C-alpha cells in the first residue's frame, strides 16, 4: 500500500518546494544509468544495485540507486517534492517514485498541472490561452515530419495535444537537421531539445518554471530548489532560488550557468543520487534569491 502524501498546507509558508526533472536527472534507464548515456562505463552499475521506479510492458525500464531511492523517500516525507517532466500524464503515471505519492506533479513540460493525479482545469485554460499566441501544433508537426527521414528517424508523434517529438538514431542525424528545426522553431515561438534519442519540439509558452512557481504559490513555499539536465530545464533552474544539474546532458554540454546553480561532475544514476543528497542538504538555511530584471 502506498503511503499517504503529507497534508497540504494551502496558504501557509511550507518553507521549501523541491522541483525536479525526472529522466536523466532523478531516474535513469539501464542504458543511461552507468554514465548518463554519454560514455560507455564498464564499471557502471547496470541494473545491479538499482531500484526499479517504472515498469512498462512487463519490463522494468527506469531506475534509481538504492541510496537515492531511500533518500528521496525520506525527503518526500518531509518536504513538498514535485516531479516536473516533459513526459505526458500517461507516461508520468507509470513512474512510482519512492516515498509518499506527490500531491502535485507537472507533466508535458509545464503544459499539464496534476493535483492528486488529475489535470487542474484552471491551469489548462491558462496554457490554452498562452499557446494560442505561437505557431499551431499542426504546423510544428508538419515541419518535423518534413524534416525527418526513415533512415534516421521514426514517425513524429504528438504528446498531450501540446507538442511533438520524434525518436532518432542520434549518430545518423544529418548535419544541419537540428539547426534547421531550431531556425523554424525560433521564428514560430517554439523550442527544440535533443535528449538522448528524442528530439522535442515544444511551444515556448510551455515552461516547467511557470507550473513549478504556480505550485509554490499555492502552497506558500518561499524557496524553490530545482534540478534538471536538458535545455528544457534551463527556465526551471533560472527561476529557482537554488538549482543543480548533473555532469551529463544538454545543460552540461552547452556551458549554460547561473551563480545560483551548481554544476555536478557526476553522471548517470550516481548523479541522480548526488542530486537527491543535494536537495536534502539545501532544504534548510536557503534564503529566497533576490531577483533582478534578468533573473
C-alpha positions in Angstrom: 0.0 0.0 0.0 1.3 3.5 -0.9 1.8 5.8 2.0 -0.5 8.8 2.1 1.0 12.1 0.9 1.9 14.8 3.5 -1.0 17.1 4.4 -1.4 20.0 2.1 -0.9 23.4 3.8 -2.5 25.8 1.3 -2.0 29.4 2.2 0.9 28.8 4.7 4.6 29.0 4.2 5.9 25.4 3.9 9.5 26.5 3.6 10.9 24.7 0.6 9.5 23.3 -2.7 11.6 20.7 -4.4 11.0 20.7 -8.1 12.9 18.1 -10.2 13.0 16.8 -13.7 12.8 13.0 -13.9 14.5 11.3 -16.8 18.3 11.6 -16.7 18.0 13.7 -13.6 16.4 11.6 -10.9 15.6 8.4 -12.8 17.6 6.5 -15.4 17.1 3.8 -18.0 19.5 0.8 -17.6 21.5 2.2 -20.6 21.7 5.7 -19.2 22.4 4.7 -15.6 26.1 4.0 -15.8 27.2 7.3 -17.3 24.2 9.4 -18.3 24.1 7.6 -21.7 27.2 9.6 -22.9 30.1 7.3 -22.5 30.2 3.5 -22.0 31.3 2.7 -18.5 32.3 -0.9 -17.9 32.3 -0.3 -14.1 28.8 1.2 -14.1 26.1 -0.4 -12.1 23.9 -1.7 -15.0 20.7 -2.7 -13.2 22.6 -4.3 -10.2 22.2 -2.3 -7.1 19.4 -0.2 -8.6 15.7 0.2 -7.6 13.1 0.0 -10.4 10.8 3.0 -10.4 9.0 2.5 -13.7 7.6 -0.6 -15.3 6.4 -0.7 -18.9 5.1 -3.6 -21.0 6.0 -6.1 -18.2 9.6 -4.8 -18.0 11.4 -2.5 -15.6 12.6 0.5 -17.6 13.7 3.2 -15.1 15.8 3.1 -12.0 17.4 4.9 -9.1 20.3 3.8 -6.9 19.3 2.3 -3.6 20.7 5.2 -1.6 19.0 7.7 -3.9 15.7 5.9 -3.5 15.9 5.8 0.3 16.9 9.4 0.5 14.1 10.5 -1.8 11.5 8.7 0.2 12.8 10.5 3.3 12.8 13.8 1.5 9.3 13.4 0.2 8.0 12.7 3.7 9.5 16.0 5.0 9.1 18.3 2.0 6.8 19.0 -0.9 8.5 17.2 -3.8 7.1 17.9 -7.3 8.2 15.9 -10.3 8.5 18.3 -13.3 8.8 16.5 -16.6 8.3 16.6 -20.3 6.5 13.2 -20.1 2.8 13.1 -20.9 0.5 12.4 -17.9 0.1 8.8 -19.1 3.9 8.3 -19.2 4.3 10.0 -15.9 1.7 7.7 -14.3 4.0 4.7 -14.9 6.6 6.2 -12.6 6.4 5.2 -8.9 8.9 7.3 -7.0 9.9 6.2 -3.5 8.0 7.7 -0.6 4.5 9.2 -0.5 2.9 9.9 -3.9 3.3 13.6 -4.8 0.3 15.8 -4.3 1.4 17.9 -7.2 3.2 16.9 -10.5 4.0 18.8 -13.6 3.7 17.0 -17.0 4.0 17.9 -20.7 6.8 20.4 -20.0 4.5 22.6 -17.9 1.5 22.1 -20.1 -0.3 20.0 -17.5 -0.5 20.6 -13.8 -1.7 17.5 -11.9 -3.3 17.7 -8.5 -3.7 14.3 -6.9 -3.3 12.9 -10.4 -6.0 15.0 -12.0 -5.3 17.8 -14.5 -6.0 21.2 -13.0 -8.7 22.9 -15.2 -7.6 26.5 -14.4 -4.1 25.6 -15.4 -5.4 24.0 -18.6 -7.2 27.2 -19.5 -4.1 29.4 -18.9 -2.0 27.1 -21.1 -4.6 27.2 -23.9 -4.5 31.0 -23.9 -0.7 31.1 -24.0 0.0 28.5 -26.7 -2.6 30.2 -28.9 -0.1 33.0 -29.4 2.5 30.9 -31.2 2.6 28.8 -34.4 0.0 26.0 -34.2 0.8 22.4 -33.3 -0.2 21.3 -36.8 2.5 23.5 -38.3 5.1 22.2 -35.9 4.2 18.6 -36.6 4.3 19.3 -40.4 7.8 20.8 -40.1 9.1 17.9 -38.0 7.6 15.4 -40.4 9.0 17.1 -43.4 12.5 17.2 -41.8 12.6 13.5 -40.7 13.8 10.6 -43.0 13.2 6.9 -42.3 17.0 6.3 -42.4 17.5 8.1 -39.1 14.1 9.0 -37.6 10.8 7.3 -36.6 7.4 8.6 -37.1 6.9 12.0 -35.3 4.4 11.9 -32.5 2.1 14.4 -30.7 2.2 14.5 -26.9 -0.7 15.6 -24.8 -2.0 17.6 -27.8 0.5 20.2 -26.9 3.9 19.4 -28.5 5.6 16.9 -30.8 8.7 14.7 -30.7 10.5 12.0 -32.7 12.8 9.1 -31.8 16.0 9.3 -33.8 19.2 7.3 -34.5 21.3 10.0 -33.0 24.6 9.2 -34.7 22.8 9.1 -38.1 21.1 12.5 -37.7 22.5 14.6 -40.6 24.5 17.7 -40.0 22.2 20.8 -40.0 19.0 18.9 -39.3 18.6 20.2 -35.7 19.8 23.6 -36.8 17.1 23.8 -39.5 14.4 22.7 -37.0 15.7 25.3 -34.5 15.5 28.1 -37.0 11.9 27.2 -37.7 11.1 27.0 -34.0 12.6 30.3 -33.1 10.6 32.0 -35.8 7.4 30.2 -34.7 7.6 30.6 -31.0 8.8 27.1 -30.3 11.8 25.4 -28.7 13.9 22.4 -29.8 15.6 20.0 -27.4 17.7 16.9 -28.2 17.5 14.5 -25.3 19.0 11.0 -25.7 17.3 9.5 -28.7 14.4 12.0 -28.8 14.1 15.4 -30.5 11.4 17.5 -28.8 9.6 20.5 -30.5 7.8 22.4 -27.7 5.9 25.7 -27.7 7.9 28.4 -25.8 4.9 29.2 -23.5 5.1 25.7 -22.1 7.6 26.3 -19.3 8.4 24.0 -16.4 9.2 27.0 -14.3 5.7 28.6 -14.7 4.0 25.4 -13.4 6.5 24.9 -10.6 6.1 28.5 -9.4 2.3 28.1 -9.5 2.7 25.2 -7.1 5.0 27.2 -4.9 2.4 30.0 -4.8 -0.4 27.6 -4.0 1.3 26.0 -1.0 3.0 29.2 0.2 6.6 28.0 -0.3 9.2 30.7 0.0 12.1 28.8 -1.5 12.3 26.7 -4.7 15.0 24.2 -5.2 15.3 22.7 -8.7 17.2 20.1 -10.8 17.4 19.3 -14.5 19.7 18.1 -17.2 18.2 19.4 -20.6 17.8 22.7 -22.2 14.0 22.4 -21.5 15.1 22.6 -17.8 17.0 25.8 -18.1 14.0 28.0 -17.3 13.2 25.9 -14.3 16.8 26.3 -12.9 16.8 30.0 -13.8 13.6 30.6 -11.8 14.7 28.6 -8.8 16.3 30.1 -5.7 19.0 27.4 -5.9 19.5 24.8 -8.6 21.7 21.9 -9.6 22.4 19.9 -12.8 24.3 16.7 -13.5 27.6 16.4 -15.3 25.8 14.9 -18.4 23.1 16.3 -20.6 22.4 19.3 -22.7 23.0 21.8 -20.0 26.4 20.5 -19.1 27.3 20.3 -22.8 26.1 23.8 -23.6 28.1 25.5 -20.8 25.0 27.3 -19.5 25.4 28.5 -16.0 24.0 30.8 -13.3 25.5 31.9 -10.0 22.8 30.1 -8.0 23.0 26.8 -10.0 25.6 24.2 -9.0 27.1 22.0 -11.8 27.9 18.5 -10.7 30.7 16.4 -12.3 29.0 13.1 -11.6 26.9 11.4 -14.3 24.3 8.7 -14.7 22.5 7.3 -11.7 25.3 8.4 -9.5 24.4 11.9 -10.4 20.8 11.2 -9.5 21.9 10.1 -6.0 24.0 13.2 -5.6 21.1 15.4 -6.7 18.8 13.9 -4.1 21.5 14.4 -1.4 22.0 18.0 -2.6 18.2 18.6 -2.2 18.3 17.2 1.3 21.3 19.4 2.2 19.6 22.6 1.0 16.1 22.3 2.5 17.2 24.4 5.4 19.0 27.7 5.5 18.4 28.8 1.9 17.1 32.3 1.6 14.9 33.4 -1.3 17.0 34.7 -4.1 16.9 38.4 -4.8 15.5 38.7 -8.4 16.7 41.2 -11.0 15.2 42.2 -14.3 17.3 39.4 -15.9 16.7 36.8 -13.2 
